Amino acid sequence: MFRNLTELWRFRALVWALVGRHLRARYRGSLLGFVWSFLNPLCLIAVYSLVFSYYMRATDVDNYPLFLFAGLLPWIWFSSGLLEATAAISSGGSLITKAMFPPHILPVVSVLTNLANFIFAIPLLLGFMLLSGMMPGVGLVVLPVVILIELVFLVGLGLMFSALNVHFRDIQHILGNLLTLLFFLCPIVYPVTNVPERFRFTLVLNPVASFTQMYHDIFLKGTFPQLSVLLIALCVSLVTFLVGNLVFNRYRESFAELV
């Protein structure tokens, strides 16, 4: 783990250069370019708001589009970052075969690229809040801490799944289906109050659901997340990061042969 962290710091200029390249390449050739970073989540929110507010009537949440916005933005970062990180090593090509190139940079770059899109979209969420007459609260002070904890959690998962995916290419396909299930197990399109009392324990066992609730507390309620939830999320993230590094280091010597 310390070796990986040291190499990340040593090659930090390369990490940022790759993140910038990925951001530019993502929208290269499109007329609107980087504007799609804002339009993509807005289109998703419009679709979900239409379906769950008017067609299915699945929730009575006040200002449902904002509720959806606050939960969907971090979910897009989580799901897109994890899927891209999982495939990062197996699609690394000639970079992986270079003796001096640290392979764990690639999944980290995938996570950071999607984090950049998430951060760029936060002002858009705050703007919609102001237009709706909702003032951001003091909870925004804790937002960088929550983002950092989720970043550690996501990097740990990305390292683990990217290493396993080199040996078992089914991982990336299975993960896509599991993320669909996980999406509906998180209070993103419905409030926590809609979950029957006997199933509330699933929200405690689901770290992504905990992150979703913390973002709702920060943006919608304007309050600090519960300290117990924050500490549990921190512990889970650190353990995941440790396990992810152990799994990655276990398989990293075989990457060049298999990619």
Contacts in CASP RR format, 6 or more apart in sequence:
PFRMAT RR
TARGET T0000
AUTHOR 0000-0000-0000
METHOD contacts of the structure
MODEL  1
MFRNLTELWRFRALVWALVGRHLRARYRGSLLGFVWSFLNPLCLIAVYSL
VFSYYMRATDVDNYPLFLFAGLLPWIWFSSGLLEATAAISSGGSLITKAM
FPPHILPVVSVLTNLANFIFAIPLLLGFMLLSGMMPGVGLVVLPVVILIE
LVFLVGLGLMFSALNVHFRDIQHILGNLLTLLFFLCPIVYPVTNVPERFR
FTLVLNPVASFTQMYHDIFLKGTFPQLSVLLIALCVSLVTFLVGNLVFNR
YRESFAELV
1 241 0 8 1.000
1 242 0 8 1.000
1 245 0 8 1.000
1 246 0 8 1.000
1 249 0 8 1.000
3 249 0 8 1.000
4 102 0 8 1.000
4 104 0 8 1.000
4 159 0 8 1.000
4 245 0 8 1.000
4 248 0 8 1.000
4 249 0 8 1.000
7 102 0 8 1.000
7 104 0 8 1.000
7 105 0 8 1.000
8 15 0 8 1.000
8 102 0 8 1.000
8 104 0 8 1.000
8 105 0 8 1.000
8 108 0 8 1.000
11 102 0 8 1.000
11 105 0 8 1.000
14 105 0 8 1.000
15 105 0 8 1.000
15 108 0 8 1.000
15 109 0 8 1.000
15 112 0 8 1.000
18 105 0 8 1.000
18 106 0 8 1.000
18 109 0 8 1.000
19 109 0 8 1.000
19 112 0 8 1.000
19 113 0 8 1.000
19 116 0 8 1.000
20 113 0 8 1.000
22 109 0 8 1.000
22 110 0 8 1.000
22 113 0 8 1.000
23 34 0 8 1.000
23 113 0 8 1.000
23 116 0 8 1.000
23 117 0 8 1.000
26 36 0 8 1.000
26 113 0 8 1.000
27 33 0 8 1.000
27 34 0 8 1.000
27 36 0 8 1.000
27 37 0 8 1.000
30 36 0 8 1.000
32 39 0 8 1.000
37 117 0 8 1.000
37 120 0 8 1.000
37 121 0 8 1.000
38 120 0 8 1.000
38 121 0 8 1.000
38 124 0 8 1.000
40 76 0 8 1.000
41 69 0 8 1.000
41 72 0 8 1.000
41 73 0 8 1.000
41 76 0 8 1.000
41 121 0 8 1.000
41 124 0 8 1.000
42 124 0 8 1.000
44 72 0 8 1.000
44 76 0 8 1.000
45 65 0 8 1.000
45 68 0 8 1.000
45 69 0 8 1.000
45 72 0 8 1.000
48 68 0 8 1.000
48 72 0 8 1.000
48 189 0 8 1.000
49 64 0 8 1.000
49 65 0 8 1.000
49 68 0 8 1.000
52 58 0 8 1.000
52 59 0 8 1.000
52 64 0 8 1.000
52 68 0 8 1.000
52 189 0 8 1.000
52 190 0 8 1.000
53 59 0 8 1.000
53 64 0 8 1.000
53 65 0 8 1.000
58 189 0 8 1.000
58 190 0 8 1.000
58 194 0 8 1.000
59 189 0 8 1.000
59 190 0 8 1.000
59 191 0 8 1.000
59 194 0 8 1.000
61 67 0 8 1.000
61 190 0 8 1.000
61 191 0 8 1.000
63 132 0 8 1.000
63 134 0 8 1.000
65 128 0 8 1.000
66 125 0 8 1.000
66 128 0 8 1.000
66 129 0 8 1.000
66 132 0 8 1.000
66 134 0 8 1.000
66 219 0 8 1.000
66 220 0 8 1.000
67 191 0 8 1.000
67 216 0 8 1.000
67 220 0 8 1.000
68 188 0 8 1.000
68 189 0 8 1.000
69 125 0 8 1.000
69 128 0 8 1.000
70 125 0 8 1.000
70 215 0 8 1.000
70 216 0 8 1.000
70 219 0 8 1.000
70 220 0 8 1.000
71 188 0 8 1.000
71 212 0 8 1.000
71 215 0 8 1.000
71 216 0 8 1.000
72 188 0 8 1.000
73 118 0 8 1.000
73 121 0 8 1.000
73 122 0 8 1.000
73 125 0 8 1.000
73 215 0 8 1.000
74 118 0 8 1.000
74 150 0 8 1.000
74 211 0 8 1.000
74 212 0 8 1.000
74 215 0 8 1.000
75 183 0 8 1.000
75 186 0 8 1.000
75 188 0 8 1.000
75 208 0 8 1.000
75 212 0 8 1.000
76 114 0 8 1.000
76 117 0 8 1.000
76 118 0 8 1.000
77 114 0 8 1.000
77 115 0 8 1.000
77 117 0 8 1.000
77 118 0 8 1.000
77 150 0 8 1.000
77 154 0 8 1.000
78 150 0 8 1.000
78 154 0 8 1.000
78 208 0 8 1.000
78 211 0 8 1.000
79 179 0 8 1.000
79 183 0 8 1.000
80 114 0 8 1.000
80 117 0 8 1.000
81 110 0 8 1.000
81 111 0 8 1.000
81 113 0 8 1.000
81 114 0 8 1.000
81 154 0 8 1.000
81 158 0 8 1.000
82 111 0 8 1.000
82 154 0 8 1.000
82 157 0 8 1.000
82 158 0 8 1.000
82 161 0 8 1.000
82 175 0 8 1.000
82 179 0 8 1.000
83 172 0 8 1.000
83 175 0 8 1.000
83 176 0 8 1.000
83 179 0 8 1.000
84 110 0 8 1.000
84 111 0 8 1.000
84 113 0 8 1.000
84 114 0 8 1.000
85 106 0 8 1.000
85 107 0 8 1.000
85 108 0 8 1.000
85 110 0 8 1.000
85 111 0 8 1.000
85 154 0 8 1.000
85 155 0 8 1.000
85 157 0 8 1.000
85 158 0 8 1.000
85 159 0 8 1.000
85 161 0 8 1.000
85 162 0 8 1.000
86 107 0 8 1.000
86 158 0 8 1.000
86 161 0 8 1.000
86 162 0 8 1.000
86 165 0 8 1.000
86 171 0 8 1.000
86 172 0 8 1.000
86 175 0 8 1.000
87 162 0 8 1.000
87 165 0 8 1.000
87 172 0 8 1.000
88 106 0 8 1.000
88 107 0 8 1.000
88 109 0 8 1.000
88 110 0 8 1.000
88 158 0 8 1.000
88 162 0 8 1.000
89 96 0 8 1.000
89 103 0 8 1.000
89 106 0 8 1.000
89 107 0 8 1.000
89 162 0 8 1.000
89 163 0 8 1.000
89 165 0 8 1.000
89 166 0 8 1.000
89 255 0 8 1.000
89 259 0 8 1.000
90 162 0 8 1.000
90 165 0 8 1.000
90 166 0 8 1.000
90 169 0 8 1.000
90 172 0 8 1.000
90 259 0 8 1.000
92 106 0 8 1.000
92 259 0 8 1.000
93 259 0 8 1.000
95 101 0 8 1.000
95 103 0 8 1.000
95 106 0 8 1.000
96 103 0 8 1.000
96 106 0 8 1.000
96 255 0 8 1.000
96 256 0 8 1.000
96 259 0 8 1.000
97 256 0 8 1.000
97 259 0 8 1.000
103 252 0 8 1.000
103 255 0 8 1.000
104 159 0 8 1.000
104 248 0 8 1.000
104 252 0 8 1.000
106 162 0 8 1.000
107 155 0 8 1.000
107 158 0 8 1.000
107 159 0 8 1.000
107 162 0 8 1.000
108 155 0 8 1.000
108 159 0 8 1.000
110 158 0 8 1.000
111 151 0 8 1.000
111 154 0 8 1.000
111 155 0 8 1.000
111 158 0 8 1.000
115 147 0 8 1.000
115 151 0 8 1.000
118 147 0 8 1.000
119 147 0 8 1.000
122 143 0 8 1.000
125 219 0 8 1.000
126 136 0 8 1.000
129 135 0 8 1.000
129 136 0 8 1.000
129 219 0 8 1.000
130 136 0 8 1.000
134 220 0 8 1.000
136 219 0 8 1.000
136 222 0 8 1.000
137 222 0 8 1.000
137 223 0 8 1.000
138 222 0 8 1.000
138 223 0 8 1.000
138 224 0 8 1.000
139 217 0 8 1.000
139 218 0 8 1.000
139 222 0 8 1.000
139 223 0 8 1.000
139 224 0 8 1.000
140 218 0 8 1.000
140 222 0 8 1.000
141 224 0 8 1.000
142 218 0 8 1.000
142 224 0 8 1.000
142 225 0 8 1.000
142 230 0 8 1.000
143 218 0 8 1.000
145 230 0 8 1.000
146 211 0 8 1.000
146 214 0 8 1.000
146 215 0 8 1.000
146 218 0 8 1.000
146 225 0 8 1.000
146 230 0 8 1.000
146 233 0 8 1.000
149 211 0 8 1.000
149 230 0 8 1.000
149 233 0 8 1.000
149 234 0 8 1.000
149 237 0 8 1.000
150 211 0 8 1.000
150 233 0 8 1.000
150 237 0 8 1.000
152 237 0 8 1.000
152 238 0 8 1.000
152 240 0 8 1.000
152 241 0 8 1.000
153 207 0 8 1.000
153 211 0 8 1.000
153 233 0 8 1.000
153 236 0 8 1.000
153 237 0 8 1.000
153 240 0 8 1.000
153 241 0 8 1.000
155 241 0 8 1.000
156 240 0 8 1.000
156 241 0 8 1.000
156 243 0 8 1.000
156 244 0 8 1.000
156 245 0 8 1.000
157 240 0 8 1.000
157 244 0 8 1.000
158 244 0 8 1.000
159 241 0 8 1.000
159 244 0 8 1.000
159 245 0 8 1.000
159 247 0 8 1.000
159 248 0 8 1.000
160 240 0 8 1.000
160 243 0 8 1.000
160 244 0 8 1.000
160 247 0 8 1.000
160 248 0 8 1.000
161 171 0 8 1.000
161 172 0 8 1.000
161 175 0 8 1.000
162 248 0 8 1.000
163 244 0 8 1.000
163 247 0 8 1.000
163 248 0 8 1.000
163 250 0 8 1.000
163 251 0 8 1.000
163 252 0 8 1.000
163 255 0 8 1.000
164 171 0 8 1.000
164 247 0 8 1.000
164 251 0 8 1.000
165 171 0 8 1.000
165 172 0 8 1.000
166 251 0 8 1.000
166 254 0 8 1.000
166 255 0 8 1.000
166 258 0 8 1.000
166 259 0 8 1.000
167 251 0 8 1.000
167 254 0 8 1.000
167 258 0 8 1.000
182 206 0 8 1.000
182 208 0 8 1.000
185 202 0 8 1.000
185 206 0 8 1.000
185 209 0 8 1.000
186 206 0 8 1.000
186 208 0 8 1.000
186 209 0 8 1.000
186 212 0 8 1.000
187 194 0 8 1.000
187 195 0 8 1.000
187 203 0 8 1.000
187 209 0 8 1.000
187 212 0 8 1.000
187 213 0 8 1.000
187 216 0 8 1.000
188 212 0 8 1.000
192 200 0 8 1.000
192 203 0 8 1.000
192 213 0 8 1.000
195 202 0 8 1.000
195 203 0 8 1.000
202 209 0 8 1.000
203 209 0 8 1.000
203 210 0 8 1.000
203 213 0 8 1.000
204 210 0 8 1.000
207 233 0 8 1.000
207 236 0 8 1.000
207 237 0 8 1.000
207 240 0 8 1.000
210 229 0 8 1.000
210 232 0 8 1.000
210 233 0 8 1.000
211 233 0 8 1.000
213 225 0 8 1.000
213 229 0 8 1.000
214 225 0 8 1.000
214 229 0 8 1.000
214 230 0 8 1.000
214 233 0 8 1.000
217 223 0 8 1.000
217 224 0 8 1.000
217 225 0 8 1.000
217 226 0 8 1.000
218 224 0 8 1.000
218 225 0 8 1.000
END
